[in-house]
């Protein structure tokens, strides 16, 4: 049994309790806040050791239907204070699912600014706190819609979901990965993530541990609790295929549970769920 499988059995069994719900209320991201129309939702990414966060929201003050905002906190135990929209990356279309390496010098996100098609974009800056330059379309990642970018803390691997065979019998999302040798290079040819690829089932919303030995994603494959569920898989090294994925049974419900995000230090897992009838963000601590 892998160490992560052992940890999974110690996850809280009732994630729907208010103490594990995260929302944005009165400018703070709090664990005890009741969810509102300005909820943090499920598109959250942390960097700078977990002290900075980018998230997507449709709250007033943005430029489109959903925009990327930023927040910060003094310590890992503090509430986040929301700063406002991230300057330079938003448009009148929708931007969501921001993901950053730990140094915060790049942001990857999904947007439908290109005639309604969902694509992945990247923007860069010279130092933390500076304004990002104009976002650029990531090319070479295949045809069709693309979603859910998840970059590793070192910025060298990009996981995402896409329709890999549109019109050819499998019009569903699958998880892929593309790599680059350094931060200045383009990503290489993407490939299906070995060990978790299936046909005829939705697999999307990937997130990995910093060493890429653990992957979590949401899926409609058989064996879950119902609707979309969160699954995980482990492997001995980043160069090997993942072992057979398993559902995170202690987190999943008959409702939709999706888009997990594992904090870079591996200590907290965030995910979205509509188990209360509203889309809200939940979190649980990962036992070490």
N, C-alpha and C positions, 0 to 999 in steps of 0.2 A: 504493500500500500504506500502510495506517495505521501510526502509530508502535507501536500495541499489537500489530498483526500482526507487525511486525518483532521486537518484544520476545519474542513467543511462541516464535519459533524458537530463542531463547537460554535458554529454560527448561531446567532439568536434565532429562535424558532418563530417569533412573532415580530417580524419587521414592520408590520403596519402600526405599531404603537407610536404615539405622538413623539416620543423621545428620539425616534430614529428618522423622523420626517424632516427634510431640509427644505426651507422655502426662503424667499426674499420678502421681508416685511420691514417697513420703515427703514430701508437702506441697509439692512443686515441680512446675512445668510445665517440663519439660526437653526439649531437642531430641534427646538421646541416650538417653532412658529407654526401656526395654522396656515395651510396653503391658501393662496389667493390667486387672482388673475395675473399677478406679477410673479408667479412662482418661478424659482430657478429652473424648474423642469429637470430634464435629464441630460442636457448638453453642457457638461461641466468639465473643465480641464485645469489641473493645477501644475504649477512650476515654481521655481525658486524655493525648492525644499518644501512645497506645500503651502507657502505663505501668500502666493499670488494665484488668482483664479480668473479664467475667462469663462463666460457662459453665454447662452443664447436666451433671449427673452423678447416678448412682444410688448413690454411695458412702454408707456408714453415716454417720449424723449429720443426715440430712435429715428431712423430714416426709412425703414421698410416694415414689412409684416413681422419679421423677426430679425434681430440684430445681435451682434456680439458685444457684450459688455465685460467690464473688468471689475475685480474686487480684490481687496488685500486684507491681511490680518497680521497682528503682531507676533502671535505664537500659534502653534498647532491646536491649542485648546481655546483660542479666542474665536469670537464671531467674526465673520467677514464683514467689512465695510465696503459698500458698493461705490465705486468711483464714477461710473458712467459708461457710455458707449466707447468702444475702442476706436480711436481716431484713425482714419485711413483705410479701413477694411470693409465698412458697410456700404450698402447701396440701397436703392429703392426697391430692389428685389428682396429675397430672403437669404440670410446668412445664418448658419448654425453649425453645430458640432465642431467647435474650435479645439484644436489640439496643438500643444507646443512642446518642444524639447525643454529640458530643465533650465537651460540658460535663458529662455524666453526671447531668443533673437529671431525665431521664425514662428509663424502661426499658419497652420493648415486648417482649412474649413471647407464645408460644402455650401454651394450656392446655386440658385436657379436663374442667375442674371443673364445666362446665355440662351435667350429665346425659350425659357422654361425648362431646358434640360439641366439636370443636376450634374454639376461638375465639381472637381476638387481644385482649389486655389491655394496659393502660397504667397505670403508677404513676409518681408524681412526688415530688420532694423539693425543699426550698428551697435546699440547698447540698450540695456533695460531702461525703460522710462522714455526712450525716444519714440517718435511717431513712426509707424510702419510706412514703408514705401508702397507704391501702387501694387495691388495684388496681381499675380500672374497665374494664368491657367497652367495646371500641371498636364503636360502632354505625355504620350507614350504609355498611358495606363489602360488602353483598350477603348472600344467603342461603346456607345450607350451610356445610360445614367450611371453615376458613381456617387457613393455616399460614405459616411462614417469613417473619415480618416483617423488613424491612430498612429502617431509617430512615437518611436521609442525615445527614452530620455536623451540618448546620444545623437538623435536626429538621423540615424543611418538606415533605419527600416521603417517603411510606411505600410501599415495594414489598412485595408479598406474593404468595402463591399461594392459589388457591381453586378449588372446583368451580363454574364459572360457569354451567353448564347442567345441573344435576343432574336426571336423569330425562328429559332432552330429547335424548338421542342422543350426548352427549359428557360422560360422567361421569369426566373426567380433570382434573388440576390444570393451571392456566394462570397466568401471571404478570400481575399487575395493579399499577397505581400509583394512589395517591390523594394529593392535595396540600392544603395549608392556607396561608393568607396569613401567619400568625404562630403562635407556639408556644401561644398561648392559645385559638386557634380550633379548631373541629372540622375533620376532614378532609372534603374535598368528595367528589363522586361519583367512584368509581373507574372506571378504564378499562383495557382491555387495553394492555399496553406496545406501542406501535406498532413494527412491524418484526420482532418476534420471535414474535408470536402465531401459533399453528398449532392446527388442530383434529385430533382423533384421535391426539394424541401428548402425553405428559406433559412439561410444562415447569414447574419449581418451583425453590425454593431460591435466589432472586435475591440478588445483591450488586452494588453499583455503586461506581464511583469517586466522589470527593467532588464532582466537577463533573457527574456523571451522563452523561458521554460514553462510558463503558465500562460494560457490564453483563455479568456472568457468572451462569450458572444451570446446573442440571442438567436433562438431557432424555433421553428415550428415542427421540428422532427418528432417522430413518435417517442414516447417515454417521459414526456414532461407532465406538468400538472394541468395543462390546458392553455389554449391560445398560444402566445409566444412565451417562451421560458428562457431563463439564463442557464447556459451550459458552460462547463470548463473542461480543459484537458491539460495534461502535463507531459513533459518529455525530459530526457536526461540532459540534452544540450540543444542549443539553438540550431545546430546543423542536422538534427534528426527529426523524423516525423513525430507528430503528437500521438500519444496513446489514445485509445477510444474515448471520446468525450462522454461526460456524465452530467446529468442535470444537477443544479444546486438545489436539492430538494428542500432544504430548510428555508430557502428564500422564495421559491416559486409558489404561485397561487393559481387558481383557475382563471383569473384575469390575465391581462397582458403584463409581463415583466420583461423589460428589455433595456437595451443600450447601457450595459454595465460600463463603469469606469473605475479602474484600479489605480489608487493614488500611487505615484512613482515609488514611494518607500514600501508599498505593499501592505500598509497597515489598515487601510480603509477601502471599502468597496461602495461605490455609489451606483444607483440604477434608477430607472424610471418605471412607474407602475400606475395603472388606473384601477387598482383594487378597491379604492373608495368611490369610484365613479368619476373622479377627476384625475388628470395626469399630474403626478407629483414626483418629487425626487426623494429617494430614501437612501439611507446609508447604514452600514454595519461595519463594525471593527473586525478585522481579520486577526484571529488568535495566532500568536507566534509560537 
